[in-house]
């Protein structure tokens, strides 16, 4: 039930405020928070001094309120580190075709996903910010995977943004979701709700119409390279 200050349960025991951290919460975000237990990281929060920050929001069931997650927040982004130490000496530290698709191969056994990688808070925050910026910059929506190489200096370098990564139950996307408490069924339901929300708002229809428009032919001479 919506009130002037927030969203309240029918029995009046639960209240999620519309404005948290000087940021107005969308009704859909509140629904996801209550359904999934936590959401984010979300951008747009501001401290009492007006400094912008991003954070994960978690629903505290005991106290029946939303709260920020700062301690260990690096884990809430669903980050997965690949441990290459099992690869033979001289083999490039990359996730090759065999590492992805040939079960039991040397590359598969030598590239181990590590959930909840331990990173200094400042480095973890930088990785999250860079990944989120890359996600938005290329227009990804709903879900996706951003691959980052972390230099010894602590500088993250984006090497890939995948807007249609593997959604099978045992793939990295499902593992990342599980790491923040979202099981596979909830993940699928969340993506469907995002799509339906766009459809109802007309965004999906507009994008579909634009995609059907013919690409204008270029005029002028061309040359073979």
N, C-alpha and C positions, 0 to 999 in steps of 0.2 A: 504494500500500500504506500503510495507516494504522498509525502507531506511537504510542507514548505522547507523543512530542514533536511529531509532525507527520505530514505525508504525504510518503512517499518513493517514488521510482521503483523499478522492479524491479531495475535495475542498481545502485541505491544512490548514483548520482551526483547526483540531484536531491532536495532536501529543502525543503519549504515548512512552516514552523513553524505550529502551531495557534494560537499567541498571538503577535501582531505589534502592537507599540506598545501593550501592555497591553490588547489587544482580542482576544477569541477569534474565530477565523475559522471560518465555516461551511464544510463540505465543498463545498457548491455554489459558494461564492465562490472557493475554491481552484481548482476545475475551470474556472470562467469566467476566472480569472486566467491559467491556463496555455493555455486555448483562444484567448482574445482578446488576450493580451499585457498588458492593463492593465484595471483596473476602478475604478469610483468616479466622483466622490468618495464615500468611505464615512465615516460618522459613528462615534463611539464610541471613537476612539483617545485615549490619555492619555499626556502627556509624563512624564518621570521625576519631575517636580514635582507630578504629578497633574492638570495642566491639560488639559481636553478639547480635541480638535481633529479636524478632518475632513481627509482627504487622499486623493489618488489612489494606488493601488498599481500598480506596474509590475513585470513579470517581466524581470529582466536575464538574457538568454540566455547571455551570455559568462561571467558569474559564477554563473549558475544559482541565483539567489536573488530574493526579492521585495524591493522597495525603494520608499520614498516618493518621490513627485514633488512637489517644492516649487518649484524654479526653473521659471517658466513654467507653473505649475499652472493658471493661469487658462485656458489653452488646452484642458486635459484635460477640462473640463466640457462640451465640445461647444457652446460659446456661439457664436451667430451675431449679428452686428451688421447692422442695415439702414442702408445709406447713402442718405440722402434728398437729397443735394446735386444729383442730376440732375433733380429735379422743378422745374417752372416756378415762378417767383416767385409767392407767394400761395397755392399749392396746399398743403393741410394735409399734414403729415408723418405720414401713416398708410399702412398697407398695405391699400389698398382692394380691392374686388372685382376691378376691372380689373387691379390689380397682381398678383393671385393667378392669375386665370384668362384674361385677355385678352392673349395673347402678342403682343409688339411694340407694345402701347399705350403712351401717354405715362407712365401710372402704372407699368407693368411696367418700362420702361426706366429710370425715375427712382428705382426702389427696388432697390438692388443689395445682395444678401447678401454680407457680408464675414466670412470665416472667420478664426478666431484674432484677435479684436479686441484691440488693445493697451490694457490698463487698468492703472492702479497696482495693486499687489498687494493693498493694503487694500480698495480699491473692488471688485476682482474677487472677493475672498473674501466681501464683503458681498453682492454680487449672487448668488453661489452659495448662500449661506446662506438668503437670502430666497426664492430659487426653490425650494430643497429644502423649506423650511418650508411654502410654499404648496402644493407637490406633496403633502406628507403631510397637510396640514390638510384637504384636500377628499377624501382617500381614494383618490388616484390610485395605481395599481400598475403594475408592469412597464415602461410607457413613457408618455410624454406630453410636452407642450410648455408651458413657462411663458413668457409674454411679459412683459417688464419694460421700463419707461421709466426711464431714468437721468437724474435731474435734474442741472443744472449743479453743484449742491452735492455731488454724489456719492451722493445718497440714491436707492436703487432703489425703484420703485413697481410692484407687480404689477398688470397690467391684464387679464390673462386666463390661465386654466389650462385647457388643452385635453387631456382624457383620451383622446381618440380622434383625434389629428391624422393628417394625410395620410401614409400609409406607402408611397406610390409611390416608385420608385427615384430620382427627381430632386427629391423634396420635401425640405423642411427637415430632417425627422427623419433621413432617409437621409444627407443632407449632414453633419449633426452627428455621426452615428455614424462616417462615413468620416473625419471630422476627428480622431477618437481611435483610428483604426486598425481599425474594425469595418466590413467590407464588407457589401453588401446581403444576401447569402446568410447570413452569420453573424448579422446583425441579426434576420432572420426566424427562424433557428434558435434564437436566444437567447430570443425571445418565446414560441416553442413550448415550450421547456424550462421556462420560468417557469410556463406554464399547466399543463403536465403535473405539475410539482412540487406545485402547489396541489391538483390533482385527487387525486394519490396521498395527500396529507396529509389530505384530507377538507375542506379549506377551500373549494374550489370547489363541492362538493356542498352544503355548509351555506349558502353564499351563494345558490345556485340555489333551495334550498328556501325561504329567507326571501323571495326575490323573487316567489315564487308565492303567498305568503300574501295574502289579500284585505285591502285597506285598510279599517279600521273606519269606518263612517259616523259623521259628527258629529251629536250630538244637540243639540236646542235650536233656537231660531228663527234664521233668517238674514235678512240685509238686503242689498239691492242697493246697490252703491256706484256 
